């Protein structure tokens, strides 16, 4: 057992806990050499903005330099350009300080599991008059900061870490050291930034001191969890690291093999026959003493030693009882989700044996990947636990199992199915309140149900999950799995597999719905709508195959086909004497696809059709789901002269003023509002005000879903620019559309 723990490193967590306990026993004050100038809430209130103006940092540098500070370091990001005058003031202050100020640079992984790194450094006017010090933090797997780096390579240059520079210690690039959390953070002298600038800090208080500046206000968010002290500001962690190095020796971690060897010798002595009492007392004494043994080298030699291998050997010698405990823990791990500690699918399989007539309900979190990406792994795990707590409470304390990343499940007795719908309604009500996991998050749930009688439990879970996904697609609260659902799933998979052939053979083609200019009364263009006529299944509705194609990552192929055909059809109409525009819908999944964005630009430029006659439509929800990426994609197309239209306006949660941040020239009001403007006063007000405000913002307005002459007349009176709907014309093929336009022109003549 001792050798296993030593070689595998599985005792690291235990060693960390023992280290925290030893740090508590030898807790002591800081040296007072390192001072923190904190950007606290009072400073933010006084200055009134964050990030702080660069002139404020310049004034602080002057004050600290005049006060005789030995060294000045910033734990503040200066990698972005701000107002030129503000940057100039700070650069001048850095120059006056003689290039002695330390500014931060950082190298961090581009994403979880990524081999690429993002590097940032202060802007060049600052770099020219400052030292650069790395401020990387090295979180352990539990998110706690226990170690810091002596140095990091950024932009191809080896750089000492900020604490290394403050302590004037030797930097070894890539080497880390344990921060001494026996030092009490509260003992580090701290001064409010605004007090330093106002000259309220006593003369001489900072003379000869090593000063580090950073944010401590909660709203800045630069906080990390550490042993003993919970969540503390990053600048305080940097100060603790500098205090650790000021002791004159870089902390080391000694291999636990020598301590393990001592315990094995003790075990050999205690296992001699006839010494049961002595054996038990000796092993018990060793088990108690081992975790405290490193306190001496930690206090006097800045070194620690892993005690877990030796402790494991001592405990293993106790006998079969210890082995039994370890076996229980192994079984528990096998039945537990590693991220949340919830019972997993294996545990569900074991539990279902006690319910011969069981059914399974799966609660699936919609858009979980997007939510988890925004939250990060730690907060996403907390989110799952909070949702499980609510489900458990609302389900009479039933066990809640985590069956996959986005799904939680529980077991029901088949006799309870009659009330299932009511109870799921109650669960949905419980979930309406945002879930707190560091910040409030709305968690949309859909439910799937399946009877597990006579089928493999894992397959039953998969079927219930499929039912929950179908509920999400249909917009219903829950669905029960049927055999037809399984057949439908097979059909959908085969449908996606046939996409390439369907595109090549012409099974998938464009239809066009006319767009009418309400001022001139002329048809000015059309919206391209995709249609799929399958050789054996017949016409397949877009709602049946487009979500599947998006889900399986094939939206790029389909959209490229639609755009290419739409441009060619518009050229054919032009050759027939009709100058008409064409609009194409782009999926939300493609707004972050750089290859697709470039491909669209190349296709537009190569087509020969004036880009002013092309409109790209994106839904309001797609544009607002990731505004930065949406803006980047839409601006690249807008730069080519393409019109940008926001589709389905009114169905999302954004305001028109917020949408104005997008490079949009057109707003398309959803048909759910347009169709009832003659009978619903609220919708009429909404449409009228939207038209007026859109015009104020320089945007044209398109209304869709017009099905009668009264609606068309009302929209014209409201000042709407363009209309489309069945009353004007149903979707039709390209040749039929050309004939439709020709007939309207003949009648007008």
N, C-alpha and C positions, 0 to 999 in steps of 0.2 A: 504493500500500500504506500509506503514511504517513497519507493522508487517511482511508482506510477504518478504520484502527485508531483514529484520533482521534475519528471520528464515532460509531463503533459501541461503543466502550468495551471491545472484546474483549481489550485488553492489560492490563486491571485486575489479573488474577492475576499476570502477569509483573512489573508494577510493585510488587505486594505483596512478591514474592520479593526484588526488588532492594532494596526498603525495609528488609527484614529484614537483608540483607547489610550495608547501610550503617549500620544501627543497631548491628550487631556491631562495626563498625570504630570507631564513636564511643561505644562503651559507657562509661557512667560511673555513679557512685554517686548516690543520691538526695540531696536537700538536707538531709534530717534534720528538716525542718519538720513532716512528716506522720508520725505514729506509728500503728501498728496494734495494737489490743488484741484478741488472737485468742482465740476460743472454740475451744481446741485439745483434743486427746484427753485431756490431763492435767486440764484443767478439767472436761470431761465426766465423767471417772472420779471426780473429787473430789465433784462436785455430784450425780452419779448419775442424771441424767435430761435428756432433750431433748424438747421445748423447755425451756430453763432457766426456773426460777421467776422471775416478774417481780420479786420482791423482790431477786434477785441483780442484775438490771439496775439496780434502784434503788440498791443499795449501791455498784455500780460508778460510777454517775453522781455520787453523793456523793463518792467517793474522787477521781475525776477533777476535779470542781469544786473540791474542797479543795486539790488539787495545783496548781491554777492553770492548767489547760489552756485554751488560747485558744479552742478550739471542740471540741465533742463531737458526733460523728455516729454513728448506728447503721445498719449494713447487715443488719438483723434484722427479720423480719416481725412487726408488732404489730397486724395487722388483725383478729385473732380475740380474743374475750373469753376470759380464763382464770378462775382462782379469784378471786372478788371481793376477798378480802383481799390477794392478790398484786398485783392490778391497782391497788389503792389505794396500796400501798407504792411502786410505781413512779411513779404519778401524783404522790405527795407529793414524791418525789425530783426529778421534773421541775419541780415548782413551786419547790422550794428552789433549783434551778439558775437560776431567774429566766427561764424560757422560752427559754434559749439553746441547748438541745439540739436537734440535727437528727434527725428520724425519717423513715423511708423511706415513700414512696408510689410506686405503679407503675401503669402502663397498658400492657397487653399484648394482642395479638390473641387472640380467643377460641379460635381454632384455625387450622390451616394453611389459608391462602387466605381466611380469614374477614374480612369487612369490619367485624365487631363487635369491641368491645374490652371486656376485663374490667379494672376498676380497683379498686385496694385502697389503703386508707390506715389509719393507726393508729386505734384506737378513740377515741371522743370524749374521755374523760378525759385521754388522752395528747395529743391534738391541741390541747387548750386551753392547754397549757403547753409547746409545742415549735414549732420550725420544721419544715416538711415539705419534704423534698428528694427528687426523683425518682431512682430507682436503676435505670432501664431500661438494659439492655445491648442493643447493636445488632450481632448476629452477621452476618458475611458469609455468602454462599451455601455456603461450605465449613465453616461452623460456628465459625470463628475470630472472636474479638473484637478488632477493630482500631480501632474508632471508638466514641466515647461521645457522648451528647447533652449540650448545655449546659442544656437545659430541656425540660420536657414539660408538656402540659396534662392535668391529671387532675381529674375531677369538675368540669369547666368552668372550672378556675382555672389560669392559667399558673404553673408552679412551676420554680424553678431546680433543676438536677440536684445531687445530693449532692456530687460533686467540685467543682462551681461554687461551692457555698456554702462548702466547706472552703477553697478557694483565694481566696474573696472576690472572684470574678471576675464579669464581666457576663454575664447569662444571655440568650440569644436562643432563644426557644422553637422547637423543631424543628431547630435547627442542630446538626450534629455536628462533631466534631474528631478528628483522629488522635491516639491515645495514643502517647506517646513511649516505645517499647520499647527505646530505647538506655539508659534508666534500668534499673539492675539491681534486680529485686524483692528480692533478698537483702540489699540495702543499706538497705531501709526498716526502721527500728527497729520491732521487734515485741515485745510483752509478753504473757505469758499472763494471761488474765482472772483466774485464781485467784490469781496473784502480786499483781496490782494490788489485788484485794479484801483480800488478807492483808497489804497494806502492805509487800511485799517489793521493790517498785520503788523505787530510790534517790530520796530527796527531791530535788526540782528537775528530775528527768529529764523530767517531762511539763509543767513550767511553761512557759506561752507556746506550747505545741505544739498542732497540729491533730490531734485523735485520732479515729480511726474504728474502730468495734467491729464485728466480724463473725466468722463461722465459718470455721475452717481445718481442723477435724477431717474426715477422709475420710468418716466416717459421716454427717455433715451433708449432704454431697452438693452444696454450693454451689460448683461448680468449672466452669471453662470453658477451652477450648483458646485459646491466644494464640500469636502468632509468637514464635520463639526459645526460649520457655521451656516449651512443652508445656501441660499442664493445670495451672492455678493457681487458688487460691481467688478467689471473686468480690470479697471485701473487698480483696484485694491489687490487683486490677484497678482498683477504685475509688480506691485510694490512688495508684496510678500515674497515673491520670487527673488527680487533684488536683495531683500533682507536676508534671505536664505544664503545667497552667494557672498554677502558681506562678511560672513563668518570666516572667510578665507579658504574654504575647501568646497569643491563641488561635491554634493552628496552622492554617495555610491550605494548600490544595492549588492550585497554579497550573496553569492550562491548559497542555497540552503543545504548543500550536500554535507558540509562539515558538521552542522548541527544534527542532521539526520544520522550521520555516523555515530555521534555521541549517544543518541537515543537508542540506536540499534545495539550498542554495547551495553547500555543500561537494561534493555529488554533481554539480552542474552543472560545477564546476571540475574534478573528477576524471575526468569523462567526456570531456574534450577529447581529440582524436586524438593518438596518439603518447605517451601518458603511462600506459601499462599498469602498469608497476611502481609508479609513484607512486599511481596510482588504487587498486591493490590494497592498498598499505600504508596509504593515507589512510583507506580504508573500513574496513579491519581495525582501525586505531587508533581510529576513531570508534566502531565497534561495541564495542570494549573500554572506551572512556572514557565513553560515554553513560550507562551505568547508574550511574556514580559521580559524575556532575556535580551531582546535587541534594544531595550531602553538605554543601556549603558553605551553601546557604540553610537546610538543616535544622539545622545547628549554630548559625548566627548570627541567623537571621531567623524561626525557627519556621515555616518554609514548605517545602513539597516540590513537586516538579513531576513530572508523568507523563512517563516516558521511553520508554514503549512505542511511541508513534507515530514518534518520531525513530529509534528502533532498528529498527523495521520498515522505514522508508524506506532506512536504510543497508544492511540485509540484502537488501532487494529489488533494490538496485542491483548486487549481486553477480551477478545474472543468472538464467539458466534453472535453475541448480541449486537456488536458494532456492525458486523457483516449484514445482519438482518436489517438494521436501520438503513444502511447504504442501499440494500436491495429495494426497500420500500421507496426510497427517494428516486431510484432509477425508474421504478414502475410509475411513480407520479409524474416524472418528466415525460415518459412515453405517452401519458394520457393528457398532457397539458400543452396548450398553445404557448410557445416560447416567448412571444411578444407581450402577452397579456396575462398569462397564468390561468386563463379560462380552460375548462375541459375541452378537448378537441374531438374530432370525428371518431377517433378510436374509442374515446370515452363514451361517445354516443352509442357506438356499436355494442359496447359492453352493457350499457344501461338498458338498451331496447329489449334485451333478453328477458327482463322482468315484466315487460308489457307485451303479451302475445298478440293483442289486438291494437297495436300502437299506430299512430299516424305521426308524421313529422311536419312541423311548420318551420319555414326558413324566413327570417327577416333580412332583407338585403338593403344595404345602404347605396342609394343611387349616387353616381358620380364619385365613388369613394376614392378612386385614383387621383382625381383632381383635388379633393379635400385633403387627402394625405400628403400630396405634393406641397400644398400650401402650408400645412401644419408642421411638417417634419415628422420623423419616426416616433419621437418620444410623445409628442402631443397627440399623434394619431393613435398610439396605443392607449393613451388616457381616454380618448374619445370612444374607442371600442368598449372600454370598461364602464364608462358612464352610461352608454347605451344599454349594455348588458344589465347594469343595475336597474335601469327603468323597466326593461323587459321582465326581469326577475320579480320586481315589486308588483307589476301589473298582472303577472301570471301566477300569483299565489306562491311565490318563492320556489317556482320550478327551477331545476338546473338549466343554465344557459350554456350552450356549446358553441365554440367558434369553429365553423366548418371550412371557411376559406377567408381570404383577406377581407372581403366586404360582407360576409354573411355570418349571422348568428342563428342558432336553431334551438328548438326544444321539442320534447315529446308530449303528445296528447294521447289520451285513451280514446279509442274509436267511438265510445259512447258519448263523448263530449262534442262531437262534430256539429250537433244541432245548434249549439250556441257559439260556434267558432266565429261566425261573421260579426256578431255583436261584440265579442271580446277583442277581435282585431280592430274594430272601430274604436273601442276604448283605448287600445294600445296606440293607435294613430293620434288620438287626442292627447295622450301623455307625451308623445314625441313632438307636439307642436311647439313647445317651449324650447329655446336654443339650449344646446348641451355645452356645459362649461368644461373646457379642457386646457385652460390657460388663457383662452378667449372664447366668447360665445360663438357657437357654430350651429346653423340650422342643419338638421340631419333628416333628409327625406328617406322614408322607408317604404318598401313594398313587400308584400308577403306572398309566399308560395306554400301550398299544402299538398301533401300526398299521403295516401294510405300505404303503410309499409308491409302489409300482410303478404307473406309468401315471396318477397323479393329481396335481393341483396340490399343491405342497409346503405352501403355507400352509393349504390345506384339510386336508391330512394332519395337520398340527400341531394344528389345531382338533379333528379327530376323536380324536387321541390324548389331548388334554386332556379331551374329553368322556368318554372311557373311564376316565381317572383320577378324574373326578368321580363316575362311576357306581361305581367301586370304593369310594370314600369312603362313598357312600350305602348300599352293600351290606355294608360292614364287611369287605371283602376287601382283600388287599394290592395286587392289580393285576388289570386287565381288558384284554382285546384288543378293539379296535373291530371291529364287523361292520356289514354293511349294515342289519341289523335295528336296530342302535343308532341309525343315522341316521333310520330311520323312526320309532323310538320318540321321538327328540328332537323331530321334527316333530309327532308326536301330543301330546307333553307341552306344547308351545307352544300348540297349538290348544286343549288342555284348559284351560289358564290363561285363554285368551281367552274361553272359554265360561262362566266362573265366574258372571258377573253374571246371565246368562240362566238358569243352573241354579238360582241362589238364588231368582230371581223365580218360576220355574215349579214349584218344589217338588221338582225332581230331587234337590236336597240337603236332607236332613231329619235330624231327631234320632232316635236309638234310645237306649234306656235299659237299663242293667244294674243289677239290684237290689242294695241294700246291706242286710245283715242285722245287726241288733243281737244280739250273742252272749249278752247277759244276759237280755233279754226274749224273744228268739226271734222278734221281729217285724221285718218289713221297714220300715225307717225312712226310706228315700230311694233315690235312684238316681244313677248317673253318666251324664251325657249324652255320647253317642258319635255322631259325625257319619257319615252314610252318603250316598253319591252313586250313584243309579241312572240311568245315562245311557240316553237313548232308543235309541241304536244300539249302544253298546258294553256295555250291561248294567251290572251292579254293578261299581263301581271301588273297590278296596280303599283305605282311608284312607292306608296307607303309600305308596300310589302317587301320591296327589294332594296330601296335606297338605305334605310337604317342598317340592314344586314351588310351591305357593301361598305358602309362607313365603319361599322363595328369590326369588320375583318380587314381594314386598312386598304381597301381597293377603291376608295373614293377618287384618288388621283386619276386612275385609268378612265373611270366613267366620266369625270368632269372634263378631262382633256378631250375625250371623244365629243362631248356635247359642245364644247367651245369651238373645236375645229369645224364641226358640221354647221354650227350657227354662223360662223364667219363666212363659210362657203355659200350658204343659202342667202346671206345678205348680199354677197357679191352677185349671185344669180339674179336677185331682185333688182339690183342696180343695173345689170345688163338688160333687164326687161323695162327699164325706164322708171323704176320706183326707188326713190332715195329714202330708205327706211333704216331705223335703228334696231338693234337687237340686244336683249338683256339676257344674261346667263347667271344662274344661281351658283354660288360657291359654298361648299360645305364648311362648317365650323372646324372640322378636323384638318382642313388644309391651310388654315391661316398661319400655322406654324411650320408648314412644309416648305423650306427654302427652295428645294429643287422645283416644286410645283410653281411657286411664285415666279421663279426665273423662267420656267417653261412657258407660262402664260404670256409673259412679256415678249419672249421670242416669237411665239405663235402670232401675237397681235401685230408685231412689226413685220413679220414675213407674209401676212395674209394679203396686204394691199388694200384692205378696207380702212378708210379713215377711222382712227381710234375715237374720234368725237361721236361716232355713231354706235359705239359699244358701251354697254352698261354692265357692271358687275354688281350683283345683288348679294348681300350678306344679311342674315337675320340679326335683329337687334340683340338677342341673347348671345349669339356667336360673337358679335363685336364687343360686348361688354364682359364676356367670360374671361377674356385675357386681353384687355385694352391695348397694352404695349405691343403685343405681337400683331394684333389686328391693325393698329395704326401703321406699323412698319410695312405690313403686306399691302394695305390699301394705298398708302402713299407711293409705294413703288409703281403700282398700276396707274394711280392718278397722275403721276409724273409723265406718263405716256399719253395723256389726254383722255383716258377712259373716264367715264362718269361712274360714280360710286353711289349705290342706292342702299338704304337701310330698310330691309324687308320686315314685314310683320310688326310694324311699330305699334306699340300699345300693349303687346302681350308680355313684355318683360317688365323690369323694375326700374329702368333708367329714365331720366328726364331728357327732354329734347335738348335742353341746354348742355347736358353732359355729352349727348351724342354729337354735339357741335364740335367736340374735340377731335372727332374723326374727320378725315378728308372727304366727307360725303357731300354730294350735290343734289341728292334726291331722297325723299322720305316716302315710304310706301305704307299707308295706313292699312292695318289688318282688316279683313272682311268682316270679322266678328263685330266691329264697331260700325262699319260702313253700311251693312245691309239693313240696320234697324234705325237709321237716322230719321226716317219718316214717322216712326212710332215710339221711339225711345228718346225722350228729351235730353237725358244725360249723355247718351252717345252722340247726339247731334251737337251738343255743346262741346264735347271733347273733340270731335272732328273739326268743327269750326275754329276752335281756339288753336288746334294743332296746325291747321292751314295758315292761320294768321301768323303764328309764331315762327313757323318754318319759313315763310316768306320774309319775315323780319331778319332771319338768320341767313337769307340768301339761298334757300333751298327750294327746289320744286317739290310738288306734292303729287303722288300717285295714289288713287283710291282703287282697291281691288274688291271683287265680289259684287259688282253692280248687276242686279238681276231684273230691274224694272226701270221704266222711263221716269217714274217719280223720283227715285233715288238719284238717277243721273242728273235730273233738273236741279235737285237740291244741292248736289255737289257743285254744279256749275254756278249756282247763286252764292255758294260759300267761297268761290274763288279757287277751287281745286284746279290744278293744271291738267292732269291726265287721268284717265279712267280705263279700267279693264274689267271684264266680267262677261257672263253668259249673255247679258242683254246686248252687248256690243259684238261679241263673237266668241264662240266656243273654241277650244284648242283644235288645231287642224294641221295637216301636213304642209310642208313648204310650198308645194305647187298649189294646194288649195288656198293657202294664204295669199299667194300672188294673184290668184283669180279673184279672191275676196276683195283685195285692194283695187284691182282693176275695175270690178263691178261698181264699187263705191265711187270711184273716179268718174265712171261713165254716167252714173246717176247724178252726180254733182254737176257734170257738164250739161 
